[in-house]
Amino acid sequence: MEFIYYFGDVFTPLSFLLLLGGTIGGLILGATPGLSPTMAVALLIPFTFQLEAAQGLILLGAAYTSTVAGGAVSAILLKIPGAPANIATTLDGHTMAKKGEGARALQLSFLASAVGGIFGVLLLIFLTPVLAQWALAFGPSHLFWLAILGVTVIGTLDSASVVKGLLSGCIGLWLATIGFDDIMGAQRFIFHPALGGGINIIAALIGLFAIPQVLTMFAKGRQTDGAEVIEVQRHSILAAFRELFSRTRALTIGTLTGSIIGLIPGVGGQIAGLVAYDQSKKFSSEKEKFGTGHSEGVIAAESANNAMVGPSLVPLLTLSIPGSPTAAVLLGGLLIHGIFPGSDLFDNHPDVAWTFINSMLIGQVLMCIFGLYVAGLAARVAQVPQSVMAAIVLALSVFGAYSVQGSMGDVYVMACLGIGMFFLERFGFSAAPLVLGLILGPIAEANFIQGGMIADATVGKASYFMTGGLNLLLIAVVLASIAYSVWMELRHRRYTTKEEAQA
Amino acid sequence: MNRSQHIFGSGLVFAVGLWVTWVSYTQQPAEAFLFPRLIASVFVVLAGWTFGKAVMGLSKVGNGVTRTMFLNMLPGLIITLIYVFWAAKSLGFYTATSVAFFILLSIYDPAPHSEAKSWIKRGIITVIFVAVMYGLFAMLLNVYTPKEILF
């Protein structure tokens, strides 16, 4: 119950202002198609440099929470999901809006998001300290395998092709080795002076997540989205409350599905929303109504995608393994303040850890309150031409990358990585495993070297890294995640081929 | 996506993989390259596998870049490269941002180019945006950017 002692810290004027600003800004950004939560959080990192660690994290956490919920606005009113996590919301939400029930759909969506989100954060509150203490038992070999696990899980689950996903992870791990070696001081892969200090994580994150979006917007040319905002009529919030709690089955399925999926590294909100929608439909007594503007569809999808936010941070805060690309960006936000997740965070910086987690709890309530008011404005912002959005994001990326260390080298690295990632994505590679590799690379290498030294003095490298219960368990999970993804890929290919044959 | 694009993309990644492997195994001190060697070995095998599949026409994942997409993107990409690699430092961040922002709006804004109203709108948006950026970065965050022309 330690978290209760730090509740007051969320309500200091600056912290609360940041929480409010992050929530409202996140709702608007989330509603804007093309601006993913990960990109929004990456672009916000430079604004946290001058803040204290806890305050910086409050801003980033609020933006993360509310961009996921904000994506429902454009999903419902424009039929364009603000983020992949809101795809399932479109199925019933937009149909409701077309029937003149837009306000009801929005209210249910924000209320369900808040319920799911609060449950997810409570899970984070109660699981994290226990797991963080448990993580104390981890030695260098376990931490090495955990880092590799982080890369392989995201590499295999987040990509359409297992090999390309793992290859992306390898590219990220290699990029992390560029610069001077920490132990020998040797130069590694420095083929341009801008790389002398290695690749700056923040500049890389901005480039990898923002620049491909900018180029994708350019690639659409001079076109408008053609989406019209559906006008929203008034609807009683009390009626929405009553309806939400009369649909407890959908709410429970959504919340539990989202929370469980959130705990699995690499499985994002998109999966949470779609699985919850599907399960809710299976267990519903009104199956036939799904897809025709049924409120249960909106409730299940939105409670799930926000319930996954809290648990997705559990692996990050306990084991330093980001469970999602956005969690990886948050890790970057922690590292710039010299704070490392894990037991160190809870033992030496409990104020930072608990203020951040508490702010996410309060943020869920604020998101629900302001979401209902900001929805109309957010939907208008979502109509801003992509040309304007692309130019804004490009300029923010340049300024953001420069402000990290006041170095043009970071801007060049950001642009090169971003342009390269755009083409890699077009060739089927994914940014998430690359980012994970880049972030977890130094952790993996440090533990590989440290473990190697211990192994040389004791049992030898092979025994040290490949034996022992926990090592074997982690290796098994790495192999299982790869095997599962290969199986899914083959199954999908067979399914597609069958369909093509029938066509 | 056509086969040649798959071959080009995966070939480039394979070439990088080969270079990384060569550097990892030839550079000294060897202790500094232990971890890179581990990564490079996996990297080059996976890249070789991907390249081999592309050559045999078995690569399926990835939409590639269509001619229309590329032509649409090209002006924006060129402006981005000039902005990042030359203008930002040579003209100053805010001047370069104003120019690049205005040009990008002019190229990609769906509003008609023949109307004076749309040009005025683009100009106003540019001025407001750069003012906001100046307020945020120069005044609020105290980021000292290269200043060459105007500000």
Interface residues (C-beta under 8 A of the other chain):
Chain A: P46 F47 F49 Q50 S159 A160 S161 V163 K164 L166 L167 C170 I171 L173 W174 T177 D181 I183 M184 A186 R188 F189 I211 V214 L215 M217 F218 A219 K220 G221 R222 Q223 T224 P385 Q386 S387 V388 A390 A391 I392 L394 A395 L396 V398 F399 Y402 S403 G406 M408 V411 Y412 A415 I419 F423 L424 E425 R426 F427 G428 F429 A444 E445 F448 I449 G452 R493
Chain B: M1 Q5 H6 G9 S10 V13 V16 V20 V23 Q27 Q28 P29 E31 A32 F33 L34 F35 P36 L38 I39 A40 V42 F43 L46 A47 W49 T50 K53 S59 K60 V61 G62 N63 G64 V65 T68 M69 F70 N72 M73 P75 G76 L77 T80 L81 Y83 V84 F85 A88 K89 F93 T97 A100 F101 L104 L105 I107 Y108 D109 P110 A111 I125 F129 M133 L136 F137 L141 N142 V143 Y144 T145 P146
